Amino acid sequence: MDFCFFLIGFKEFNKPLDNIGNITCYCGNCHNQSAHAIRTINCITLFFIPVLPFYFSKRLKCSICNASGDLNKEALSRLNEGQPVAIG
């Protein structure tokens, strides 16, 4: 008997946005100043190895409660100017 199986899954990779810096933003979920701008890449994995990226986004993510929200162009321009924004 031959057995062939594939272990396929999904993985999210987060990296701080380089051009924003380390600006701490407000989280509307847990009400702390703990949200940071990140770049998110979601990938399909094969045997825990990232194979196919399928979603790219820029978002704010809270380091305490893990709430997150996408960043639009207006919020990105405010962050580039050094002004904090909030997770809605």
Long-range contacts (C-beta under 8 A, 24 or more apart in sequence): 6-46, 6-47, 7-46, 7-47, 7-48, 8-44, 8-45, 8-46, 9-44, 9-45, 9-48, 10-42, 10-43, 10-44, 10-45, 11-42, 11-43, 11-45, 11-48, 11-50, 12-40, 12-41, 12-42, 12-43, 13-40, 13-41, 13-42, 13-43, 13-50, 14-38, 14-39, 14-40, 14-61, 15-39, 15-41, 17-58, 17-79, 19-80, 20-76, 20-79, 20-80, 21-82, 23-79, 23-82, 23-84, 24-84, 25-60, 25-79, 25-84, 25-85, 25-86, 25-87, 26-84, 26-85, 26-86, 26-87, 27-60, 27-62, 27-64, 27-65, 27-67, 27-86, 27-87, 28-67, 28-86, 28-87, 28-88, 29-62, 29-65, 29-67, 29-87, 30-62, 30-64, 30-65, 30-67, 32-62, 32-64, 32-65, 34-62, 34-63, 34-64, 35-60, 35-61, 35-62, 35-63, 35-67, 35-86, 35-87, 36-60, 36-61, 36-63, 37-71, 37-79, 60-85, 60-86, 60-87, 62-87
